[in-house]
Amino acid sequence: MGVVFLILLLLFMPMRFGIRYEKTAALEKIHVYVSVFGILIRIPIHNKEERGTKNTDKDKGKLLERSGQELTFASFKEHVDAFGEVFEVSKNELKNMLSFARKHLSCKEVDFNIRFGLDDAAKTGIATGAVWTSGTFLLKLIDTLIGIKKIKMNVYPDFNEKKFEIYLKTILIMQPIHFIMIVNQIHDTIKYIKTKIN
């Protein structure tokens, strides 16, 4: 009986969740952090790292080529167009998911940083404005839908080399039962998007 009560308490007691996502040419990491009774628990969700690579321009070029991240202005535009297509086919599902999230979670902080460089300095400059505009719009949209208490965004263009690096950190406060339901909704939405696009 005591164990059942403890499980129910943990499921319905508001907790702090943190999500950190990092992606560079050398690694991709996703960690979820849960604070339970003041104890911080880190849960690695995805951890992919290239080992034994030297930090030289030659090695970076090979790494970008091997990982399929040879970034050009055309490929950047393709990513933007793909994002628009995903939003168009799933906007109703996303609206329902975000409506549920707004009722059951509080977003304390979002910290988003992106470093990138294209194949041309002028194109990098143009893309920087597009990234700022798109990122600001997306964060404001999320803020309108679920509310974000603290927003931090930085864009770091690199005019000397091709690169694409992302760092994202969010801190959420919600009941674990609602976290599980939201994760399940995200999973179902991703499956729906795949069936519509493919």
C-alpha positions in Angstrom: 0.0 0.0 0.0 2.9 2.3 0.9 4.6 1.6 -2.4 1.4 2.4 -4.4 0.9 5.6 -2.5 4.5 6.6 -3.2 4.1 5.9 -7.0 0.9 7.9 -7.1 2.6 10.8 -5.2 5.5 10.8 -7.7 3.2 10.7 -10.7 1.0 13.6 -9.6 3.6 15.8 -7.7 4.9 18.7 -9.8 8.5 18.1 -10.7 11.2 20.0 -12.6 12.3 18.6 -15.9 15.2 19.7 -18.0 16.0 18.8 -21.6 19.4 19.5 -23.2 20.2 18.9 -26.8 23.6 19.4 -28.4 24.6 18.7 -32.0 27.9 19.4 -33.7 29.9 17.6 -36.4 31.5 15.5 -33.8 28.6 14.6 -31.5 24.9 14.5 -30.9 23.5 14.3 -27.3 20.1 14.4 -25.7 19.8 14.4 -22.0 16.7 14.7 -19.8 17.1 15.9 -16.2 14.6 15.3 -13.5 14.6 16.9 -10.1 13.0 14.7 -7.4 12.9 15.9 -3.8 15.9 18.1 -4.6 17.9 15.3 -6.2 18.9 15.8 -9.8 18.7 12.7 -12.0 20.3 12.8 -15.5 18.8 10.4 -18.1 20.8 10.0 -21.3 18.4 9.6 -24.2 20.8 9.7 -27.1 24.6 9.9 -27.2 26.4 9.7 -30.4 30.0 10.8 -30.5 32.9 10.6 -33.0 36.0 9.6 -31.0 39.6 10.2 -31.8 39.2 13.1 -34.1 41.6 16.0 -34.2 40.4 19.5 -34.1 41.8 20.5 -37.5 40.2 22.0 -40.6 40.9 18.8 -42.6 39.4 16.6 -40.0 36.4 18.9 -39.6 35.8 18.7 -43.4 36.0 14.9 -43.4 33.6 14.7 -40.4 31.1 17.0 -42.0 31.2 15.0 -45.3 30.9 11.7 -43.4 28.0 12.8 -41.3 26.1 14.3 -44.3 26.3 17.8 -43.0 28.0 19.5 -46.0 26.1 22.8 -45.6 25.3 25.0 -48.5 22.7 27.8 -49.0 20.6 25.5 -51.1 20.6 22.8 -48.4 19.8 25.4 -45.8 16.8 26.5 -47.9 15.7 22.8 -48.2 15.7 22.5 -44.4 13.6 25.6 -44.1 11.1 24.4 -46.8 11.0 20.9 -45.1 10.2 22.5 -41.8 7.3 24.5 -43.4 6.0 21.3 -45.0 6.1 19.4 -41.7 4.2 22.3 -40.0 1.6 22.4 -42.8 0.7 18.7 -42.6 0.7 18.5 -38.8 -0.6 21.9 -37.7 -3.8 20.5 -36.2 -2.0 17.8 -34.3 0.6 20.3 -33.1 -2.2 22.7 -32.0 -3.9 20.0 -29.9 -0.6 18.9 -28.4 0.4 22.5 -27.5 -3.1 23.2 -26.1 -2.7 20.2 -23.7 0.8 21.3 -22.8 -0.3 24.8 -22.0 -2.8 23.5 -19.5 -0.5 21.2 -17.7 3.1 22.5 -17.8 5.0 25.7 -17.0 8.1 26.5 -19.1 10.7 28.2 -16.9 13.5 28.7 -19.4 14.5 28.2 -23.0 18.1 28.7 -24.0 18.8 28.3 -27.8 22.1 28.7 -29.5 23.1 28.0 -33.0 26.6 28.3 -34.7 26.7 27.8 -38.5 28.7 28.6 -41.6 27.7 28.1 -45.2 29.9 27.8 -48.3 30.0 31.6 -48.8 30.4 34.5 -46.4 27.7 36.6 -48.1 25.2 33.7 -48.0 26.1 33.1 -44.4 25.2 36.8 -43.7 21.9 36.5 -45.5 21.1 33.2 -43.7 22.0 34.7 -40.3 19.1 37.2 -40.7 16.8 34.3 -41.7 17.8 32.2 -38.7 17.3 35.1 -36.3 13.8 35.8 -37.8 12.7 32.2 -37.9 14.1 31.4 -34.4 12.5 34.5 -32.8 9.2 33.8 -34.5 9.2 30.2 -33.3 10.1 31.0 -29.7 7.5 33.8 -29.6 4.9 31.3 -31.0 5.8 28.8 -28.3 5.7 31.5 -25.7 2.2 32.5 -26.9 1.0 28.9 -26.8 2.5 27.6 -23.5 4.3 30.6 -21.9 8.0 30.9 -21.4 9.3 32.8 -18.3 12.8 33.3 -19.6 13.9 33.2 -23.3 17.5 33.3 -24.4 18.6 33.0 -28.1 22.0 33.5 -29.8 23.1 33.1 -33.4 26.8 32.8 -34.1 27.6 33.0 -37.8 31.0 31.6 -38.9 32.2 33.3 -42.1 35.4 31.2 -42.4 34.2 27.6 -42.4 31.2 25.3 -42.9 29.6 24.2 -39.7 26.3 23.5 -38.0 26.1 23.3 -34.2 23.0 23.5 -32.0 22.6 23.8 -28.3 19.1 23.8 -26.8 18.2 23.7 -23.1 14.7 23.9 -21.6 13.4 23.7 -18.1 9.8 22.6 -17.5 7.7 22.2 -14.4 4.8 19.6 -14.6 3.5 16.4 -13.1 5.2 13.3 -14.4 1.9 11.8 -15.5 1.4 14.8 -17.9 5.0 14.5 -19.0 4.4 10.9 -20.0 1.2 11.9 -21.9 3.0 14.7 -23.7 5.8 12.4 -24.8 3.3 10.0 -26.1 1.5 12.7 -28.0 4.9 13.8 -29.5 5.6 10.2 -30.5 2.2 9.9 -32.2 2.6 13.2 -34.0 6.0 12.2 -35.4 4.5 9.0 -36.7 1.6 10.9 -38.3 4.1 13.3 -40.0 6.1 10.4 -41.4 3.0 8.8 -42.9 1.9 12.1 -44.5 5.3 13.1 -45.9 6.4 9.6 -47.0 
